[in-house]
Amino acid sequence: MDISIINASPAKTMTGLIIGEDSATLKMYEFMNVRCPYCKQWFEESYALLTDYVNKRKIQRIIKLLDKEKESLLPGNVMHKYINYDLPLKGFADIRQLYATQTDWKYLPLNEVKQFAEDQLALPEQNNADVTQQIIAEAKAANIAFVPTIIVNNHIFDETITQEELFRILNEV
């Protein structure tokens, strides 16, 4: 990922699924698509550390589910419609469930992805169109082309970051 073209400023908004307290020391902005295997890798590998830091009020996560035009990511765009931004802890649990079941729905036709969300996961479709469009606009303004893209302070990285490097970044303050 070429981070030199990314301008993080337009991406540093509170649009997205907000996990953690406003008073947290750091804000982490995470652009993800729930169909992306690399986003799944990031989410799962960083889960324990980030959950601990959220619980200790050291970070606030702003998860920005980014709809992408790439054909393989289109099922993720469908699933994004089922995330409840108004109930962040529920939305976060649902994202976790989507990643846990990703192998079950990732190759389904789009109409069957919708049915899987509703029938298998019991998720009601949400009215996320405005949030989705705002996140797309932020990503475009920031030149974010790939998922996952994670921003913390002046650091921009993806799923290849080691746990040690992530730990160092989170403890710079």
N, C-alpha and C positions, 0 to 999 in steps of 0.2 A: 504494500500500500504506500503510495507516494503522499506523505503527509504535508509536503512543502506547499501544496496547492490549497490546503484546507485553511479557511479563515474561521476559527472557532467562535468568534464573537456572535454571529447570527444564530448559532446553535445553542447558545447559553441562555435558554429561556425556560420557563416553568411549564411549557407545553409538553404533556406526556403523562405517564403514570408515575406519580411521585411517591417514593418509598422512603420513609424516614422523616425526621423533624426538620423544620425550617431553620432551627438553631444549630444544625450540624456544622462542624468545622469546614467540611468540604462538600462541594456539589460535584456529582459525577453524571455526565450526560452520555447516555448509551443509545446509539442508533442501531437497531436490530430488526431483523425480519424472522419470524418464528419458523419459517421453512428452511432457513439457511443453516446448514450443518455447522458452519464455523461460529454462528451466533449461539447455537446450542452448546458447542464446545466452550465458548466464553462463559455462558450462563452457568453451566454445570461446574466448570473448573473454578470459577470465582465465587460460587454460591456461599460456601461456608465462611470465607474471609469477609465478603461484603455483608453478609447477614450479621456477623459479629460486629462489624464496624457501624452498621445501621443501628443495631441494638445499643451500642455504646455512644450513639449520637455523634460519631466521628464523621460519617458521610450521609448525604442524602442522595439517593439515586433518582434520576429523572430518565425513565425508560421511554424512548421514542421509537415506537413501532413504525418502521418505514416501509411503505408500499413501494415495491420495485417492479419494473416492467419486464425484467428477465423472466422468461417462461418458467424456469424451475422454481422461482420464488412466488409465482402467482398464488399457489395454495396458501402461502403465508398471508398474502393480502386478504384473502377470504377470512382466515382465522382472526386477523386483526379486528374485524368487525364485531367480534364476540368478547372483546376485552372491555371490562367495565372501568372506565377512568374515574367515575364518581366514587367507587369503593376500591381504593388502591390496594388494600391487602387482599381483597377478593380477586382483583385483576392480576395481582402478582402471583397468587396461587394458581390462577387459570393459566398464566404464561408457563408456569412450572409444569402444569398438567399437559399443556400443548407440546412442550419439549419432550416430556416423558412418553407421549404417544405419537411423536412425530413419525416414526417408522410405520405406523398404522395408516396415516392419512397423507403422507407426503407425495405419493404418486397417484392419488385418486383424481378423477375428473373434478373440475371445480364445483359442479353442482353436488357431487358426492362429498366434497370437503365440507360444504355447508351442512349437509345432512349429518355428517359425522359429528360436527360441532354441536348440533342440536339434539341428535338422538343418542349418541354414544357418550358425549361429555355433558349433556344437559345444560348447555350454555345458550342463553337467549341472545339474539342479535341486538347490538347496542346502536345507538345513533352517534357514531364516531366520525361522521363525514367531515365536520369542521376541524376536529383535532388532526385527522389524517391529512387534510390539505395543508394545515399549518406546519406539520412536521415535514411534509414534502417540500414546502416552500423554504423552511429553515435549512434543510439539507442542500437544496439547490443554492441558496445564498451563501452557504458555508463551503461549497464545492465538495460535499461529502458524496462520493460515488459508490462506496463499498460498505457492506455490513459484515461484521460489526465494526463500527467506529466508536471509540470511547474517548471522552475528553474529561480530563481532571486538571484544573488550573491550566498551565501551558503545555501539558502533556497530551499527546494524541497517539492512540495506539489501537491495536486490534487483538484478536484472540491469541496471537503468538507471544504475547507478553508472558514472562514467567511469573510465578507466584512471588518469587523473591523481589523482582522488579516492581510488581504491583504493590507489594508491601512497602517497599522503599518510597514509592510515589505517595502512597497514602499517609506516610509518616513524615513527610517533608515539613509539614507545618509546625 
